[in-house]
Amino acid sequence: MADVNGNGKFLVGIYDDDDVVLKAVKDVKQAGVRIHEVYTPFPIHGLDVALGHPRTRLGIAAFLFALSGTTTALLLTAYTEAFDWPMIVGGKDSYSFPVYIPVIFELTVLFCALGMVGTFLVSNGLGPAVKPLMFDLRTTDNKFAMAIDLSKNKLAEGDIEQILRSSGAAEVNVKQF
């Protein structure tokens, strides 16, 4: 991530094809250049592995959110039926488990969905006050951008630019934040 004060200087390679950018990531990393991030208009299978991102743990978070929803639903329905407002529904006594199933399902889904939205926003550094780094507007349409943080690389700017061009970049730009 760039400096919070906006003092990051980046070299941005713009690519025209997803296969070219996937191969370029491997070539650039092999040349010893540390890649900040690759921005694409659509997901590219295998790009996360090529960049060296670890396997996501969002499934664990989703399970924990769903478990908390299920627990909350069980406690809510048990308390409501046993103490707060005991009643017989549909000829079944108040301790019949099938009566609880719709509420348990709905609260499980609700807690999981809201928890995952919050987790997504926090893990990606998004929010109403956050200004995203936009390396090239064309990455939302049809171009692929590979951002190299120059402060985190030992090679000179000219050497990195040459590596990007030789890996298939259609253009190389300097972006200051």
C-alpha positions in Angstrom: 0.0 0.0 0.0 1.2 3.5 -0.7 2.2 5.9 2.0 -0.9 7.3 3.8 0.3 10.8 3.0 0.3 10.0 -0.7 4.1 10.0 -1.2 4.2 6.8 -3.2 5.8 6.7 -6.6 4.7 3.9 -8.9 5.7 2.5 -12.3 2.6 1.2 -14.0 2.8 -1.2 -16.9 -0.4 -1.3 -19.1 -1.2 -4.6 -20.8 -3.7 -5.4 -23.5 -4.3 -9.1 -22.9 -5.0 -11.3 -19.8 -2.7 -14.1 -20.9 0.2 -11.6 -21.5 -0.3 -10.0 -18.1 -0.3 -13.5 -16.4 2.9 -14.5 -18.1 4.3 -11.0 -17.4 3.7 -11.4 -13.6 5.9 -14.5 -13.6 8.6 -12.9 -15.7 8.7 -9.7 -13.7 8.9 -11.6 -10.4 11.6 -13.8 -11.8 13.6 -10.7 -12.7 13.5 -9.8 -9.0 10.9 -7.0 -9.1 8.4 -6.8 -6.3 4.9 -6.2 -7.7 2.6 -4.0 -5.6 -0.6 -5.2 -7.3 -2.2 -6.1 -10.7 -5.5 -4.4 -11.6 -7.8 -6.2 -14.1 -11.3 -5.5 -15.5 -12.3 -9.2 -14.8 -10.9 -12.1 -12.7 -7.9 -13.9 -14.2 -7.6 -17.6 -13.1 -4.3 -18.2 -11.5 -3.3 -14.6 -11.0 -3.5 -14.8 -7.2 -1.2 -17.8 -7.2 1.2 -16.0 -9.6 1.3 -13.0 -7.4 2.0 -15.1 -4.3 -1.2 -14.2 -2.4 -2.0 -16.7 0.4 -5.2 -18.8 0.2 -8.1 -16.8 1.6 -9.5 -17.5 5.0 -12.9 -15.9 4.3 -14.6 -19.3 4.6 -13.6 -19.5 8.2 -15.0 -16.0 8.8 -18.2 -17.0 7.1 -18.6 -20.1 9.2 -18.0 -18.2 12.4 -20.6 -15.5 11.4 -23.1 -18.2 10.5 -22.4 -20.0 13.8 -23.0 -16.8 15.8 -26.3 -16.3 13.9 -27.4 -19.9 14.6 -26.5 -19.5 18.3 -28.3 -16.2 18.5 -31.4 -17.7 16.9 -31.5 -20.7 19.2 -31.1 -18.6 22.3 -33.7 -16.0 21.1 -36.3 -18.6 20.2 -35.7 -20.7 23.3 -35.9 -17.6 25.6 -39.0 -16.3 23.8 -40.9 -19.6 23.9 -39.9 -20.7 27.4 -39.9 -17.4 29.4 -41.0 -14.3 27.6 -44.1 -15.4 25.6 -44.8 -19.2 25.9 -47.5 -20.3 23.5 -48.7 -23.3 21.5 -48.2 -22.9 17.8 -50.0 -25.2 15.3 -50.9 -27.7 18.0 -47.2 -28.2 19.0 -45.9 -27.5 22.4 -43.5 -24.6 22.9 -40.4 -26.8 23.0 -40.8 -28.3 19.5 -37.7 -27.9 17.4 -39.3 -27.7 13.9 -41.0 -24.4 15.0 -37.5 -22.8 15.3 -36.2 -23.8 11.9 -37.3 -20.7 9.9 -36.0 -18.3 12.4 -32.7 -20.2 12.8 -32.2 -20.3 9.1 -33.0 -16.6 8.6 -30.7 -15.3 11.4 -27.9 -17.6 10.2 -28.1 -16.1 6.7 -28.5 -12.6 8.0 -25.5 -12.7 10.4 -23.3 -14.4 7.7 -24.2 -11.9 5.0 -23.7 -8.8 7.2 -20.5 -10.2 8.7 -19.1 -10.9 5.3 -19.9 -7.5 3.9 -18.1 -5.9 7.0 -15.2 -8.3 6.6 -14.9 -7.4 2.9 -14.9 -3.7 3.6 -12.3 -3.9 6.4 -10.0 -6.4 4.7 -9.9 -4.3 1.5 -9.5 -1.0 3.3 -12.7 0.4 1.9 -15.1 2.8 3.4 -16.8 6.2 2.9 -13.7 8.2 3.8 -11.1 6.1 1.9 -9.9 7.5 -1.5 -8.8 4.5 -3.6 -5.5 4.5 -5.6 -6.5 4.6 -9.3 -3.5 3.7 -11.4 -5.3 3.8 -14.8 -9.0 4.4 -15.5 -8.9 1.9 -18.4 -8.5 -1.0 -16.0 -12.3 -0.8 -15.5 -12.9 -1.4 -19.2 -10.4 -3.4 -21.1 -6.8 -2.8 -19.9 -4.6 -4.6 -17.3 -2.3 -2.6 -15.0 0.7 -3.9 -13.1 1.7 -1.4 -10.4 5.3 -1.5 -9.1 6.1 0.5 -5.9 9.5 2.0 -6.7 10.3 2.5 -3.0 10.1 -1.2 -2.3 12.4 -2.3 -5.1 16.2 -2.3 -5.3 16.4 -2.0 -9.1 16.5 1.4 -10.8 13.4 2.9 -12.4 14.9 2.5 -15.9 15.7 -1.2 -15.3 12.2 -1.9 -14.1 10.7 0.0 -17.1 12.8 -2.2 -19.4 11.7 -5.4 -17.7 8.0 -4.3 -18.0 8.4 -3.5 -21.7 10.2 -6.8 -22.4 7.4 -8.7 -20.6 4.8 -7.3 -23.1 3.6 -4.0 -21.6 2.0 -1.8 -24.3 3.0 1.3 -22.3 4.7 2.2 -19.0 3.8 5.2 -17.0 5.0 6.8 -13.8 2.2 7.6 -11.3 2.8 9.7 -8.2 0.3 9.6 -5.2 
